[in-house]
Amino acid sequence: MILLQVTPLSQNFWVAGIEAIALLALAAYVGWWLARRTFAVKIEGLQADIETKRVALSDCQKSKTVVKVAPTPVEKPAVVVAPIAALAPEPVVVPTVPDDLKIVEGIGPKIEGLLNNEGIVTFAQLAATTPERIKEILDAAGPRFQMHDPTTWPQQSALARDGKWDELKSWQEELNKGRLE
């Protein structure tokens, strides 16, 4: 066991205590001064932000005025004859819910982002994309993506699209980062 021995600065017990208290006070003052200097810039920045927000709030409150508009007389609408094509209902656009393409072996978050930027956000879209087109996307993204082999990605995504999760998992166990071994 190592025993630490503290030797006082002075031989007199009371003088050594006063010296220790003086050193602690000096250290506390230096610490306070450093913290004050460090955070002064941050505090000034926050105070400037607060003042900016106050000015914006007062401008917003000043701009809230009640405007009374006199009612306008109602006129009969003119009858407009539209062509038959214009009367046809517009096609309903069903929003596409993106799939988690990272389920496909070999696709990570970055590659999923690349595919999403190219409009490939579902398993069906990935299954319909040729491996050559996927390789073009990867090559265009730079050298860190050029090493990936997307040969099996459309087939994997077709299994995911069809809900054949067990088949997909068993096939992925045979793959190495999306490549056939």
C-alpha distance (Angstrom), angle and dihedral (degrees) to the residues before:
residue distance angle dihedral
M1 . . .
I2 3.75 . .
L3 3.75 116.3 .
L4 3.75 118.2 -155.4
Q5 3.74 114.6 -142.5
V6 3.75 118.4 -159.8
T7 3.75 114.2 -157.4
P8 3.76 113.5 -158.6
L9 3.76 119.4 -124.5
S10 3.78 90.4 -122.4
Q11 3.76 131.0 35.7
N12 3.79 92.1 -130.6
F13 3.82 111.3 84.4
W14 3.82 95.5 -142.5
V15 3.78 95.0 45.7
A16 3.82 90.1 48.3
G17 3.84 89.8 52.1
I18 3.80 91.7 50.8
E19 3.82 90.2 48.0
A20 3.82 90.6 51.0
I21 3.81 91.3 49.3
A22 3.80 90.4 47.9
L23 3.83 90.9 51.0
L24 3.80 91.2 48.9
A25 3.80 91.0 48.8
L26 3.80 90.4 49.3
A27 3.83 91.4 49.3
A28 3.82 91.0 48.2
Y29 3.81 91.1 50.4
V30 3.82 92.4 48.9
G31 3.82 90.4 48.6
W32 3.81 91.9 49.1
W33 3.81 91.4 47.7
L34 3.82 92.8 49.8
A35 3.80 92.5 47.7
R36 3.80 91.2 48.4
R37 3.81 91.4 51.6
T38 3.80 92.3 45.4
F39 3.77 97.5 49.7
A40 3.82 98.0 35.2
V41 3.81 91.4 85.3
K42 3.79 92.7 48.0
I43 3.79 92.0 48.0
E44 3.81 91.7 49.8
G45 3.80 90.3 50.6
L46 3.79 91.9 50.1
Q47 3.80 91.5 47.7
A48 3.81 89.8 51.7
D49 3.83 89.5 50.8
I50 3.80 90.4 50.3
E51 3.80 91.4 50.5
T52 3.81 91.1 48.9
K53 3.80 90.6 51.0
R54 3.81 91.0 48.4
V55 3.81 91.4 52.6
A56 3.82 90.8 47.8
L57 3.81 90.4 48.8
S58 3.80 93.2 49.9
D59 3.82 90.4 47.8
C60 3.78 89.4 50.5
Q61 3.80 92.2 48.7
K62 3.81 91.3 48.8
S63 3.79 91.7 50.6
K64 3.80 92.4 56.3
T65 3.75 99.7 98.0
V66 3.75 127.4 151.9
V67 3.76 112.1 -116.1
K68 3.78 116.0 -165.1
V69 3.75 114.8 -155.1
A70 3.76 120.2 -160.6
P71 3.79 112.7 -127.5
T72 3.77 114.8 -104.3
P73 3.79 121.1 -136.4
V74 3.79 114.4 -101.1
E75 3.76 115.2 -116.8
K76 3.78 126.3 -159.5
P77 3.78 110.3 -102.4
A78 3.76 117.2 -117.3
V79 3.79 116.4 -113.5
V80 3.78 110.6 -111.3
V81 3.76 121.2 -166.1
A82 3.78 110.9 -147.1
P83 3.79 126.0 -163.8
I84 3.79 115.9 -101.0
A85 3.81 92.0 -111.4
A86 3.79 89.7 59.2
L87 3.81 90.5 54.9
A88 3.79 92.9 55.9
P89 3.79 112.2 105.9
E90 3.77 114.7 -102.9
P91 3.79 115.3 -111.8
V92 3.76 114.1 -94.8
V93 3.78 112.0 -114.6
V94 3.77 111.1 -146.0
P95 3.80 110.7 -155.2
T96 3.79 113.3 -121.7
V97 3.77 114.3 -122.0
P98 3.80 107.0 -145.5
D99 3.79 117.7 -123.8
D100 3.78 125.1 -140.4
L101 3.80 98.1 -101.6
K102 3.82 89.8 -176.0
I103 3.82 86.6 81.5
V104 3.81 86.6 77.0
E105 3.81 109.4 89.8
G106 3.81 108.9 -110.0
I107 3.82 97.3 26.6
G108 3.79 117.9 106.3
P109 3.81 131.8 176.1
K110 3.81 94.7 -81.5
I111 3.81 94.5 49.7
E112 3.81 90.1 44.8
G113 3.81 87.5 55.3
L114 3.81 90.9 50.4
L115 3.80 91.3 50.8
N116 3.81 91.8 46.1
N117 3.81 90.0 52.2
E118 3.81 87.9 55.5
G119 3.82 91.3 52.2
I120 3.81 96.7 -100.5
V121 3.79 103.9 128.5
T122 3.82 105.0 138.1
F123 3.78 136.2 58.0
A124 3.81 89.0 -117.1
Q125 3.81 91.8 55.6
L126 3.80 91.7 47.1
A127 3.82 91.2 47.5
A128 3.82 89.5 53.0
T129 3.80 92.6 50.2
T130 3.79 118.1 91.4
P131 3.81 119.4 -124.4
E132 3.81 87.5 -120.7
R133 3.81 91.6 58.9
I134 3.82 91.0 47.3
K135 3.81 89.1 49.8
E136 3.83 89.3 52.2
I137 3.82 89.3 53.7
L138 3.81 91.1 49.5
D139 3.81 93.3 46.0
A140 3.80 91.2 50.4
A141 3.82 90.1 52.8
G142 3.79 93.4 63.5
P143 3.78 142.9 -99.6
R144 3.79 97.1 -54.0
F145 3.83 90.2 63.7
Q146 3.81 98.3 40.0
M147 3.80 93.5 81.1
H148 3.83 93.2 65.0
D149 3.80 119.3 101.4
P150 3.83 112.5 -146.4
T151 3.82 95.4 -176.8
T152 3.82 95.1 117.3
W153 3.80 98.9 34.2
P154 3.83 97.2 92.5
Q155 3.83 91.9 49.5
Q156 3.81 91.8 46.9
S157 3.79 91.7 49.1
A158 3.83 90.3 47.9
L159 3.79 88.9 57.3
A160 3.82 90.2 47.7
R161 3.82 91.0 46.8
D162 3.82 90.1 52.7
G163 3.81 92.3 46.9
K164 3.81 94.0 -116.2
W165 3.77 93.1 144.1
D166 3.81 97.1 155.4
E167 3.81 92.2 53.3
L168 3.79 90.1 46.2
K169 3.81 93.1 51.1
S170 3.81 93.6 47.7
W171 3.81 91.0 49.0
Q172 3.79 92.1 46.6
E173 3.81 90.0 55.4
E174 3.81 87.0 62.7
L175 3.82 93.2 48.7
N176 3.78 127.9 85.1
K177 3.84 109.7 -147.2
G178 3.79 90.5 -30.9
R179 3.81 95.0 -46.8
L180 3.76 129.2 111.0
E181 3.79 110.1 -114.6
